[in-house]
Amino acid sequence: MKNDSAIEALSALAQPTRLDAFRMLVKQEPSGLPAGEIARRLDVPHNTMSTHLAILNRAGLISVERHGRSLIYRVELDAVRQLVMFLLKDCCNGQPELCAPLLKDISKSCTTTGACCD
């Protein structure tokens, strides 16, 4: 991942509604959610939510697939992995034991709640 891509992804997440939508979609993997349902759950007007989802999509953090008349949004877990790896690439200056607590917390979150990033 290049700096520009990381900055775009982090910028897309640096807004409360988009961050909430992204976190909601993480919890809904792998099925995703229709745009209208995301807007309803977050109590955001549909046209506003559409703009937020487009920004997340352009940043590569989510994808969209048409199912009939519905647009289903899903998190791009590979893009999230790339972003996290970009941020942690040089973690602890070659001392992986210093990063172990971070990795343990991530792993524990996934196994205790059934979904990452709770």
SEROKOL-37533 format. One record per atom (N, C-alpha, C, O, CB): residue in three letters; x, y, z. Coordinates in Angstrom, 1 decimal. Last residue first. Glycine has a CB too. Layout:
<nodes>
NODE residu     px     py     pz
NODE    ALA      X      Y      Z
...
</nodes>
This chain:
<nodes>
NODE residu     px     py     pz
NODE    ASP  -15.2   -5.2   17.5
NODE    ASP  -16.4   -4.8   18.3
NODE    ASP  -16.1   -3.7   19.3
NODE    ASP  -16.9   -3.2   20.0
NODE    ASP  -16.9   -6.0   19.1
NODE    CYS  -13.4   -6.3   15.7
NODE    CYS  -13.6   -4.8   15.8
NODE    CYS  -14.9   -4.4   16.5
NODE    CYS  -15.5   -3.4   16.2
NODE    CYS  -13.7   -4.2   14.4
NODE    CYS  -14.8   -9.3   14.5
NODE    CYS  -13.7   -8.4   14.8
NODE    CYS  -14.2   -7.0   15.0
NODE    CYS  -15.3   -6.6   14.5
NODE    CYS  -12.6   -8.5   13.7
NODE    ALA  -17.1  -11.5   16.1
NODE    ALA  -16.8  -10.5   15.0
NODE    ALA  -15.7   -9.6   15.4
NODE    ALA  -15.6   -9.2   16.6
NODE    ALA  -18.1   -9.7   14.6
NODE    GLY  -17.2  -13.0   18.3
NODE    GLY  -17.7  -13.6   17.0
NODE    GLY  -17.5  -12.7   15.8
NODE    GLY  -17.7  -13.1   14.7
NODE    GLY  -19.1  -14.0   17.1
NODE    THR  -16.2  -12.3   20.6
NODE    THR  -17.4  -11.6   20.2
NODE    THR  -18.0  -12.3   18.9
NODE    THR  -19.2  -12.0   18.6
NODE    THR  -17.2  -10.2   20.0
NODE    THR  -13.9  -13.8   21.0
NODE    THR  -14.9  -13.7   22.1
NODE    THR  -16.2  -13.1   21.7
NODE    THR  -17.2  -13.4   22.3
NODE    THR  -14.3  -12.8   23.2
NODE    THR  -12.4  -13.8   18.7
NODE    THR  -12.9  -15.1   19.2
NODE    THR  -13.9  -14.9   20.3
NODE    THR  -14.8  -15.8   20.4
NODE    THR  -11.7  -15.9   19.7
NODE    CYS  -11.9  -11.1   18.1
NODE    CYS  -12.5  -11.9   17.1
NODE    CYS  -13.1  -13.2   17.7
NODE    CYS  -14.1  -13.7   17.2
NODE    CYS  -11.5  -12.2   16.0
NODE    SER  -10.6  -10.3   20.5
NODE    SER  -11.8   -9.6   20.1
NODE    SER  -12.6  -10.5   19.1
NODE    SER  -13.8  -10.6   19.1
NODE    SER  -11.6   -8.3   19.4
NODE    LYS   -8.3  -11.8   20.3
NODE    LYS   -9.2  -12.0   21.4
NODE    LYS  -10.6  -11.4   21.1
NODE    LYS  -11.6  -12.0   21.3
NODE    LYS   -8.7  -11.4   22.7
NODE    SER   -7.0  -10.6   18.1
NODE    SER   -7.4  -12.0   18.1
NODE    SER   -8.4  -12.3   19.1
NODE    SER   -9.4  -13.0   18.8
NODE    SER   -6.2  -12.9   18.3
NODE    ILE   -6.5   -8.1   19.2
NODE    ILE   -7.3   -8.3   18.0
NODE    ILE   -7.8   -9.7   17.9
NODE    ILE   -9.0   -9.9   17.6
NODE    ILE   -6.4   -7.9   16.7
NODE    ASP   -4.9   -8.7   21.4
NODE    ASP   -6.2   -8.0   21.6
NODE    ASP   -7.1   -8.2   20.4
NODE    ASP   -8.3   -8.4   20.5
NODE    ASP   -5.9   -6.6   21.9
NODE    LYS   -2.6   -9.9   20.1
NODE    LYS   -3.4  -10.7   21.0
NODE    LYS   -4.8  -10.1   21.2
NODE    LYS   -5.8  -10.8   21.3
NODE    LYS   -2.7  -10.8   22.4
NODE    LEU   -1.6   -7.7   18.8
NODE    LEU   -2.2   -8.8   18.0
NODE    LEU   -3.0   -9.7   18.9
NODE    LEU   -4.0  -10.2   18.4
NODE    LEU   -1.0   -9.6   17.4
NODE    LEU   -0.9   -6.2   21.0
NODE    LEU   -1.8   -5.6   20.0
NODE    LEU   -2.5   -6.8   19.2
NODE    LEU   -3.7   -6.8   19.1
NODE    LEU   -1.1   -4.6   19.1
NODE    PRO    1.1   -7.8   22.3
NODE    PRO   -0.2   -7.4   23.0
NODE    PRO   -1.3   -6.9   22.0
NODE    PRO   -2.5   -7.2   22.2
NODE    PRO    0.1   -6.4   24.0
NODE    ALA    3.1   -7.9   20.2
NODE    ALA    2.3   -9.1   20.6
NODE    ALA    1.0   -8.7   21.3
NODE    ALA    0.0   -9.3   21.0
NODE    ALA    3.2  -10.0   21.5
NODE    CYS    4.8   -5.9   19.8
NODE    CYS    3.5   -5.8   19.1
NODE    CYS    2.6   -7.0   19.5
NODE    CYS    1.4   -6.9   19.2
NODE    CYS    3.8   -5.9   17.6
NODE    LEU    7.1   -6.7   21.1
NODE    LEU    6.4   -5.5   21.6
NODE    LEU    5.0   -5.3   20.9
NODE    LEU    4.2   -4.7   21.5
NODE    LEU    7.3   -4.3   21.2
NODE    GLU    7.9   -8.9   19.7
NODE    GLU    7.3   -9.1   21.1
NODE    GLU    6.7   -7.9   21.6
NODE    GLU    5.8   -8.0   22.4
NODE    GLU    8.4   -9.6   22.0
NODE    PRO    9.2   -7.9   17.5
NODE    PRO    7.8   -8.4   17.4
NODE    PRO    7.1   -8.6   18.7
NODE    PRO    5.9   -8.5   18.9
NODE    PRO    7.7   -9.6   16.6
NODE    GLN   11.1   -5.6   16.7
NODE    GLN   11.0   -6.3   18.0
NODE    GLN    9.5   -6.8   18.1
NODE    GLN    8.7   -6.2   18.8
NODE    GLN   11.3   -5.4   19.2
NODE    GLY   11.5   -4.0   14.6
NODE    GLY   12.0   -5.3   14.5
NODE    GLY   12.0   -6.1   15.8
NODE    GLY   12.7   -7.1   16.0
NODE    GLY   13.4   -5.2   14.1
NODE    ASN   10.1   -1.6   15.5
NODE    ASN   11.5   -1.6   15.0
NODE    ASN   12.1   -3.0   15.1
NODE    ASN   13.2   -3.1   15.6
NODE    ASN   12.3   -0.6   15.8
NODE    CYS    7.4   -1.7   16.0
NODE    CYS    8.3   -1.9   17.2
NODE    CYS    9.8   -2.1   16.7
NODE    CYS   10.6   -2.7   17.4
NODE    CYS    7.9   -3.1   17.9
NODE    CYS    6.4   -2.2   12.8
NODE    CYS    6.0   -2.2   14.2
NODE    CYS    7.2   -2.5   15.1
NODE    CYS    7.9   -3.6   15.0
NODE    CYS    4.9   -3.3   14.4
NODE    ASP    6.4   -1.6   10.2
NODE    ASP    7.7   -1.4   10.9
NODE    ASP    7.4   -1.5   12.4
NODE    ASP    8.2   -0.8   13.2
NODE    ASP    8.4   -0.1   10.5
NODE    LYS    3.6   -2.0    9.6
NODE    LYS    4.7   -2.7    8.9
NODE    LYS    6.0   -2.7    9.6
NODE    LYS    6.7   -3.7    9.7
NODE    LYS    4.9   -2.0    7.5
NODE    LEU    1.3   -1.0   10.6
NODE    LEU    2.1   -1.7   11.5
NODE    LEU    3.4   -2.4   10.9
NODE    LEU    4.1   -3.1   11.5
NODE    LEU    1.3   -2.8   12.2
NODE    LEU    0.1    0.3    8.4
NODE    LEU    0.3    1.0    9.7
NODE    LEU    1.3    0.3   10.6
NODE    LEU    2.1    1.0   11.3
NODE    LEU   -1.0    1.2   10.4
NODE    PHE    0.0   -1.8    6.6
NODE    PHE    0.8   -0.6    6.3
NODE    PHE    1.1    0.1    7.5
NODE    PHE    2.2    0.6    7.7
NODE    PHE    0.0    0.2    5.3
NODE    MET   -1.7   -3.5    8.0
NODE    MET   -0.3   -4.0    7.8
NODE    MET    0.6   -2.8    7.4
NODE    MET    1.7   -2.7    7.8
NODE    MET   -0.2   -5.0    6.7
NODE    VAL   -4.0   -2.0    7.8
NODE    VAL   -3.5   -2.3    9.1
NODE    VAL   -2.0   -2.7    9.0
NODE    VAL   -1.2   -2.3    9.8
NODE    VAL   -4.3   -3.5    9.8
NODE    LEU   -4.3   -2.0    5.0
NODE    LEU   -4.2   -0.8    5.7
NODE    LEU   -3.6   -1.0    7.1
NODE    LEU   -2.6   -0.3    7.5
NODE    LEU   -5.6   -0.1    5.9
NODE    GLN   -4.6   -4.7    4.4
NODE    GLN   -3.5   -4.0    3.8
NODE    GLN   -3.3   -2.7    4.6
NODE    GLN   -2.1   -2.3    4.8
NODE    GLN   -3.8   -3.7    2.4
NODE    ARG   -7.0   -5.3    5.8
NODE    ARG   -5.8   -5.9    6.2
NODE    ARG   -4.6   -5.2    5.7
NODE    ARG   -3.6   -5.0    6.4
NODE    ARG   -5.8   -7.4    5.7
NODE    VAL   -8.7   -3.7    4.3
NODE    VAL   -8.5   -3.4    5.7
NODE    VAL   -7.2   -4.0    6.2
NODE    VAL   -6.5   -3.4    7.0
NODE    VAL   -9.7   -3.9    6.6
NODE    ALA   -8.6   -5.0    1.9
NODE    ALA   -8.1   -3.6    2.0
NODE    ALA   -7.9   -3.2    3.4
NODE    ALA   -6.9   -2.5    3.7
NODE    ALA   -9.2   -2.7    1.3
NODE    ASP   -9.7   -7.5    2.7
NODE    ASP   -8.3   -7.4    2.2
NODE    ASP   -7.8   -6.0    2.3
NODE    ASP   -6.6   -5.8    2.6
NODE    ASP   -8.2   -8.0    0.8
NODE    LEU  -12.4   -6.7    3.3
NODE    LEU  -11.5   -7.1    4.4
NODE    LEU  -10.0   -7.2    3.9
NODE    LEU   -9.1   -6.9    4.8
NODE    LEU  -11.8   -8.5    4.9
NODE    GLU  -14.4   -4.5    2.5
NODE    GLU  -13.3   -5.2    1.7
NODE    GLU  -12.2   -5.5    2.7
NODE    GLU  -11.3   -4.7    3.0
NODE    GLU  -12.7   -4.2    0.6
NODE    VAL  -17.8   -4.9    3.5
NODE    VAL  -16.4   -4.4    3.8
NODE    VAL  -15.4   -5.2    2.9
NODE    VAL  -15.6   -6.4    2.7
NODE    VAL  -16.1   -4.6    5.3
NODE    ARG  -20.5   -4.2    1.3
NODE    ARG  -19.7   -5.1    2.2
NODE    ARG  -18.4   -4.5    2.4
NODE    ARG  -17.9   -3.7    1.6
NODE    ARG  -19.6   -6.5    1.5
NODE    TYR  -23.8   -3.5    0.4
NODE    TYR  -22.5   -3.0    0.7
NODE    TYR  -21.8   -4.0    1.6
NODE    TYR  -22.4   -4.5    2.5
NODE    TYR  -22.5   -1.6    1.3
NODE    ILE  -26.1   -3.8   -2.2
NODE    ILE  -25.6   -4.4   -1.0
NODE    ILE  -24.1   -4.0   -0.8
NODE    ILE  -23.3   -4.2   -1.7
NODE    ILE  -25.7   -6.0   -1.1
NODE    LEU  -28.8   -2.2   -3.5
NODE    LEU  -27.3   -2.1   -3.5
NODE    LEU  -26.8   -2.7   -2.2
NODE    LEU  -27.2   -2.1   -1.1
NODE    LEU  -26.8   -0.7   -3.8
NODE    SER  -31.7   -3.5   -5.0
NODE    SER  -31.0   -3.1   -3.8
NODE    SER  -29.5   -3.1   -4.2
NODE    SER  -29.0   -3.9   -5.0
NODE    SER  -31.2   -4.1   -2.7
NODE    ARG  -33.1   -4.5   -7.1
NODE    ARG  -33.1   -3.1   -7.0
NODE    ARG  -32.3   -2.6   -5.8
NODE    ARG  -32.2   -1.4   -5.6
NODE    ARG  -34.6   -2.6   -6.8
NODE    GLY  -31.0   -7.1   -7.6
NODE    GLY  -32.3   -6.6   -8.0
NODE    GLY  -32.2   -5.1   -7.9
NODE    GLY  -31.4   -4.4   -8.6
NODE    GLY  -33.4   -7.1   -7.1
NODE    HIS  -28.2   -6.2   -6.2
NODE    HIS  -29.1   -7.4   -6.1
NODE    HIS  -30.5   -6.9   -6.4
NODE    HIS  -31.2   -6.4   -5.5
NODE    HIS  -29.0   -8.1   -4.7
NODE    ARG  -25.0   -5.0   -6.9
NODE    ARG  -26.5   -4.8   -7.1
NODE    ARG  -27.2   -6.2   -7.0
NODE    ARG  -26.8   -7.2   -7.6
NODE    ARG  -26.8   -4.2   -8.5
NODE    GLU  -22.6   -4.3   -4.5
NODE    GLU  -23.1   -5.2   -5.5
NODE    GLU  -24.6   -5.1   -5.6
NODE    GLU  -25.3   -4.9   -4.6
NODE    GLU  -22.7   -6.7   -5.1
NODE    VAL  -19.7   -2.6   -3.4
NODE    VAL  -21.1   -2.6   -3.6
NODE    VAL  -21.5   -3.6   -4.7
NODE    VAL  -20.8   -3.7   -5.7
NODE    VAL  -21.7   -1.2   -3.9
NODE    SER  -17.2   -2.5   -0.8
NODE    SER  -17.6   -2.7   -2.2
NODE    SER  -19.1   -2.7   -2.2
NODE    SER  -19.8   -2.8   -1.2
NODE    SER  -17.0   -4.1   -2.7
NODE    ILE  -14.9   -0.5    1.1
NODE    ILE  -16.2   -1.2    1.0
NODE    ILE  -16.4   -1.5   -0.5
NODE    ILE  -15.8   -0.8   -1.4
NODE    ILE  -17.4   -0.5    1.6
NODE    LEU  -12.5    0.7    0.8
NODE    LEU  -12.8    0.1    2.1
NODE    LEU  -14.0   -0.8    2.0
NODE    LEU  -14.2   -1.7    2.8
NODE    LEU  -12.9    1.1    3.2
NODE    GLY  -11.8    2.3   -1.3
NODE    GLY  -11.5    0.9   -1.4
NODE    GLY  -11.8    0.1   -0.1
NODE    GLY  -11.5   -1.1    0.0
NODE    GLY  -10.1    0.7   -1.7
NODE    ALA  -12.5    4.9   -1.5
NODE    ALA  -11.3    4.6   -0.7
NODE    ALA  -10.9    3.1   -0.7
NODE    ALA   -9.8    2.8   -0.2
NODE    ALA  -11.4    5.1    0.7
NODE    ARG  -14.9    4.6   -2.8
NODE    ARG  -13.7    5.2   -3.6
NODE    ARG  -12.4    4.9   -2.9
NODE    ARG  -11.4    4.8   -3.5
NODE    ARG  -13.9    6.7   -3.8
NODE    ASN  -16.4    3.6   -0.6
NODE    ASN  -16.1    2.8   -1.8
NODE    ASN  -14.9    3.3   -2.6
NODE    ASN  -14.1    2.5   -3.0
NODE    ASN  -17.4    2.8   -2.7
NODE    LEU  -16.5    5.9    1.0
NODE    LEU  -15.8    4.6    1.5
NODE    LEU  -15.5    3.7    0.4
NODE    LEU  -14.5    3.0    0.4
NODE    LEU  -16.8    3.9    2.5
NODE    ILE  -17.9    7.5   -0.7
NODE    ILE  -16.5    7.9   -0.3
NODE    ILE  -15.8    6.7    0.2
NODE    ILE  -14.6    6.5   -0.1
NODE    ILE  -16.6    9.0    0.8
NODE    ALA  -20.3    6.2   -0.9
NODE    ALA  -19.5    6.4   -2.2
NODE    ALA  -18.0    6.8   -1.8
NODE    ALA  -17.1    6.3   -2.4
NODE    ALA  -20.1    7.5   -3.0
NODE    LEU  -21.3    6.4    1.6
NODE    LEU  -20.9    5.1    1.1
NODE    LEU  -20.0    5.2   -0.1
NODE    LEU  -19.1    4.4   -0.3
NODE    LEU  -22.2    4.3    0.8
NODE    HIS  -21.8    9.2    1.7
NODE    HIS  -20.8    8.6    2.6
NODE    HIS  -20.4    7.2    2.1
NODE    HIS  -19.2    6.9    2.2
NODE    HIS  -21.4    8.4    4.0
NODE    THR  -23.8    9.3   -0.3
NODE    THR  -22.6   10.1   -0.4
NODE    THR  -21.5    9.5    0.5
NODE    THR  -20.4    9.3    0.0
NODE    THR  -22.8   11.5   -0.1
NODE    SER  -25.8    7.7    0.9
NODE    SER  -25.3    7.3   -0.4
NODE    SER  -23.9    8.0   -0.6
NODE    SER  -23.0    7.4   -1.1
NODE    SER  -26.3    7.7   -1.5
NODE    MET  -26.5    9.2    3.1
NODE    MET  -25.8    8.0    3.3
NODE    MET  -25.1    7.5    2.0
NODE    MET  -24.0    6.9    2.1
NODE    MET  -26.8    6.9    3.9
NODE    THR  -27.8   11.3    1.8
NODE    THR  -26.5   11.6    2.6
NODE    THR  -25.8   10.3    2.8
NODE    THR  -24.5   10.3    2.7
NODE    THR  -26.9   12.3    4.0
NODE    ASN  -30.0   10.0    0.8
NODE    ASN  -29.0   10.6   -0.1
NODE    ASN  -27.7   11.0    0.6
NODE    ASN  -26.7   10.9    0.0
NODE    ASN  -29.7   11.9   -0.7
NODE    HIS  -31.2    9.0    3.2
NODE    HIS  -30.7    8.1    2.2
NODE    HIS  -29.7    8.8    1.3
NODE    HIS  -28.6    8.2    1.0
NODE    HIS  -31.8    7.5    1.4
NODE    PRO  -30.4   10.5    6.4
NODE    PRO  -31.1   10.5    5.1
NODE    PRO  -30.4    9.7    4.0
NODE    PRO  -29.2    9.6    4.0
NODE    PRO  -31.3   12.0    4.6
NODE    VAL  -29.8    8.3    9.1
NODE    VAL  -29.2    9.3    8.2
NODE    VAL  -30.1    9.3    6.9
NODE    VAL  -30.5    8.2    6.5
NODE    VAL  -27.7    9.0    7.9
NODE    ASP  -29.9    6.4   11.2
NODE    ASP  -30.8    7.5   11.2
NODE    ASP  -30.2    8.7   10.4
NODE    ASP  -30.1    9.8   10.8
NODE    ASP  -31.1    8.0   12.6
NODE    LEU  -28.6    4.0   11.1
NODE    LEU  -27.8    5.2   11.5
NODE    LEU  -28.6    6.5   11.6
NODE    LEU  -28.1    7.5   12.0
NODE    LEU  -26.6    5.4   10.6
NODE    ARG  -30.6    2.4   10.1
NODE    ARG  -30.0    2.1   11.4
NODE    ARG  -29.2    3.2   11.9
NODE    ARG  -29.1    3.4   13.2
NODE    ARG  -29.0    0.9   11.2
NODE    ARG  -31.1    3.6    7.6
NODE    ARG  -32.2    3.5    8.6
NODE    ARG  -31.5    3.3   10.0
NODE    ARG  -31.9    4.0   11.0
NODE    ARG  -33.1    2.4    8.3
NODE    ALA  -28.7    3.3    6.2
NODE    ALA  -29.2    4.7    6.5
NODE    ALA  -30.2    4.6    7.6
NODE    ALA  -30.2    5.5    8.5
NODE    ALA  -29.9    5.3    5.2
NODE    ILE  -28.6    0.5    6.1
NODE    ILE  -27.5    1.3    6.8
NODE    ILE  -28.0    2.7    7.1
NODE    ILE  -27.8    3.1    8.3
NODE    ILE  -26.3    1.4    5.8
NODE    GLU  -30.9    0.1    4.6
NODE    GLU  -30.8   -0.4    5.9
NODE    GLU  -29.7    0.3    6.7
NODE    GLU  -29.9    0.6    7.9
NODE    GLU  -30.6   -1.9    5.9
NODE    GLY  -30.2    1.2    2.1
NODE    GLY  -31.3    1.8    2.9
NODE    GLY  -31.3    1.3    4.3
NODE    GLY  -31.7    2.1    5.2
NODE    GLY  -32.6    1.4    2.2
NODE    ALA  -28.0   -0.4    1.3
NODE    ALA  -27.8    1.0    1.6
NODE    ALA  -28.9    1.6    2.5
NODE    ALA  -28.7    2.3    3.4
NODE    ALA  -27.7    1.8    0.3
NODE    PRO  -28.0   -3.7    2.7
NODE    PRO  -28.4   -2.8    1.7
NODE    PRO  -28.2   -1.3    2.2
NODE    PRO  -28.3   -1.0    3.4
NODE    PRO  -29.9   -3.0    1.4
NODE    LEU  -25.0   -5.3    3.9
NODE    LEU  -26.3   -4.7    4.2
NODE    LEU  -26.7   -3.8    3.0
NODE    LEU  -25.8   -3.2    2.3
NODE    LEU  -26.2   -3.8    5.5
NODE    GLY  -23.2   -8.5    4.3
NODE    GLY  -23.3   -7.1    4.0
NODE    GLY  -24.7   -6.6    4.3
NODE    GLY  -25.5   -7.2    4.9
NODE    GLY  -23.1   -6.9    2.5
NODE    SER  -22.4  -11.1    4.9
NODE    SER  -23.6  -10.9    4.1
NODE    SER  -23.7   -9.4    3.6
NODE    SER  -24.4   -9.2    2.6
NODE    SER  -24.8  -11.2    4.9
NODE    PRO  -20.2  -11.9    6.4
NODE    PRO  -20.0  -11.7    5.0
NODE    PRO  -21.2  -11.2    4.2
NODE    PRO  -21.1  -11.0    3.0
NODE    PRO  -19.4  -12.9    4.3
NODE    GLU  -20.3   -8.8    8.1
NODE    GLU  -19.6   -9.7    7.2
NODE    GLU  -20.0  -11.1    7.4
NODE    GLU  -20.2  -11.5    8.6
NODE    GLU  -18.1   -9.6    7.3
NODE    GLN  -21.4   -7.1    9.9
NODE    GLN  -22.3   -7.8    9.0
NODE    GLN  -21.6   -8.7    8.0
NODE    GLN  -22.3   -9.3    7.2
NODE    GLN  -23.2   -6.8    8.3
NODE    LYS  -19.3   -5.7   11.1
NODE    LYS  -20.1   -6.7   11.9
NODE    LYS  -21.0   -7.5   11.1
NODE    LYS  -21.5   -8.6   11.5
NODE    LYS  -20.9   -5.9   13.0
NODE    VAL  -18.6   -4.1    9.1
NODE    VAL  -17.6   -5.1    9.5
NODE    VAL  -18.4   -6.2   10.3
NODE    VAL  -18.1   -7.4   10.2
NODE    VAL  -16.5   -4.5   10.4
NODE    LEU  -20.8   -2.4    8.9
NODE    LEU  -20.5   -3.4    7.8
NODE    LEU  -19.5   -4.4    8.2
NODE    LEU  -19.7   -5.6    7.8
NODE    LEU  -20.1   -2.6    6.6
NODE    MET  -20.3   -0.9   11.2
NODE    MET  -21.6   -1.7   11.1
NODE    MET  -21.4   -2.8   10.0
NODE    MET  -21.8   -3.9   10.2
NODE    MET  -22.8   -0.8   10.7
NODE    ARG  -18.0    0.4   10.6
NODE    ARG  -18.0   -0.6   11.7
NODE    ARG  -19.2   -1.5   11.6
NODE    ARG  -19.1   -2.6   12.0
NODE    ARG  -17.9    0.2   13.0
NODE    PHE  -18.9    2.0    8.4
NODE    PHE  -17.9    1.0    8.2
NODE    PHE  -17.9   -0.1    9.3
NODE    PHE  -17.8   -1.2    9.0
NODE    PHE  -16.5    1.7    8.2
NODE    ALA  -20.8    3.6    9.8
NODE    ALA  -21.2    2.7    8.7
NODE    ALA  -20.2    1.6    8.5
NODE    ALA  -20.6    0.5    8.3
NODE    ALA  -21.5    3.5    7.4
NODE    ASP  -19.1    5.0   11.6
NODE    ASP  -20.2    4.1   12.1
NODE    ASP  -20.6    3.1   11.0
NODE    ASP  -20.9    2.0   11.3
NODE    ASP  -21.3    5.0   12.6
NODE    LEU  -17.5    6.3    9.7
NODE    LEU  -16.9    5.4   10.6
NODE    LEU  -17.9    4.4   11.2
NODE    LEU  -17.7    3.2   11.3
NODE    LEU  -16.1    6.1   11.8
NODE    ARG  -19.4    7.9    8.5
NODE    ARG  -18.7    6.9    7.7
NODE    ARG  -18.0    5.9    8.6
NODE    ARG  -18.1    4.7    8.3
NODE    ARG  -17.7    7.6    6.8
NODE    THR  -20.2    9.5   10.7
NODE    THR  -21.2    8.7   10.0
NODE    THR  -20.5    7.6    9.2
NODE    THR  -20.9    6.4    9.2
NODE    THR  -22.1    9.5    9.1
NODE    PRO  -17.6   10.8   11.5
NODE    PRO  -18.4    9.9   12.4
NODE    PRO  -19.4    9.0   11.7
NODE    PRO  -19.5    7.8   12.0
NODE    PRO  -19.2   10.8   13.3
NODE    GLN  -14.6   10.5    9.7
NODE    GLN  -15.9   11.2    9.8
NODE    GLN  -16.9   10.3   10.5
NODE    GLN  -17.0    9.1   10.2
NODE    GLN  -16.5   11.6    8.3
NODE    ALA  -12.4    9.2    8.8
NODE    ALA  -12.2   10.3    9.7
NODE    ALA  -13.5   11.2    9.7
NODE    ALA  -13.4   12.4    9.8
NODE    ALA  -11.0   11.1    9.4
NODE    LEU  -12.4    7.3    6.8
NODE    LEU  -12.9    6.9    8.1
NODE    LEU  -12.9    8.0    9.1
NODE    LEU  -13.5    7.9   10.2
NODE    LEU  -12.0    5.8    8.6
NODE    ALA  -11.3    8.7    4.7
NODE    ALA  -12.7    8.3    4.6
NODE    ALA  -13.3    7.9    5.9
NODE    ALA  -14.5    8.1    6.2
NODE    ALA  -12.8    7.1    3.6
NODE    SER   -8.7    9.0    5.7
NODE    SER   -9.6   10.2    5.5
NODE    SER  -11.0    9.8    5.4
NODE    SER  -11.9   10.5    6.0
NODE    SER   -9.1   11.0    4.3
NODE    LEU   -7.8    6.4    5.5
NODE    LEU   -7.9    7.0    6.8
NODE    LEU   -8.8    8.2    6.8
NODE    LEU   -9.6    8.5    7.7
NODE    LEU   -6.6    7.3    7.4
NODE    ALA   -7.9    6.2    2.7
NODE    ALA   -8.7    5.3    3.5
NODE    ALA   -8.9    5.9    4.9
NODE    ALA  -10.0    5.9    5.4
NODE    ALA   -8.0    3.9    3.6
NODE    GLU   -6.1    8.2    1.9
NODE    GLU   -7.5    8.2    1.4
NODE    GLU   -8.4    7.4    2.3
NODE    GLU   -9.5    7.8    2.6
NODE    GLU   -7.5    7.7   -0.1
NODE    ILE   -3.7    7.3    3.2
NODE    ILE   -4.3    8.6    3.5
NODE    ILE   -5.8    8.7    3.1
NODE    ILE   -6.6    9.2    3.8
NODE    ILE   -3.5    9.7    2.9
NODE    ALA   -3.3    4.9    1.8
NODE    ALA   -3.6    4.9    3.2
NODE    ALA   -4.2    6.2    3.7
NODE    ALA   -5.1    6.2    4.5
NODE    ALA   -2.2    4.6    4.0
NODE    SER   -2.9    5.9   -0.8
NODE    SER   -4.0    5.0   -0.6
NODE    SER   -4.3    5.0    0.9
NODE    SER   -5.5    5.0    1.3
NODE    SER   -3.7    3.6   -1.1
NODE    ASP   -0.5    7.4   -0.4
NODE    ASP   -1.7    8.1   -0.9
NODE    ASP   -3.0    7.2   -0.6
NODE    ASP   -4.0    7.7   -0.2
NODE    ASP   -1.6    8.4   -2.3
NODE    ASN    1.4    5.5    0.5
NODE    ASN    1.0    6.5    1.4
NODE    ASN   -0.4    7.1    0.9
NODE    ASN   -1.3    7.3    1.8
NODE    ASN    2.0    7.6    1.5
NODE    LYS    0.5    2.2   -0.7
NODE    LYS    1.2    3.5   -0.8
NODE    LYS    0.6    4.5    0.1
NODE    LYS   -0.5    4.4    0.6
NODE    LYS    1.2    4.0   -2.3
NODE    MET    0.9   -1.2    0.0
NODE    MET    0.0    0.0    0.0
NODE    MET    0.9    1.2    0.0
NODE    MET    1.9    1.3    0.7
NODE    MET   -1.0    0.0    1.2
</nodes>
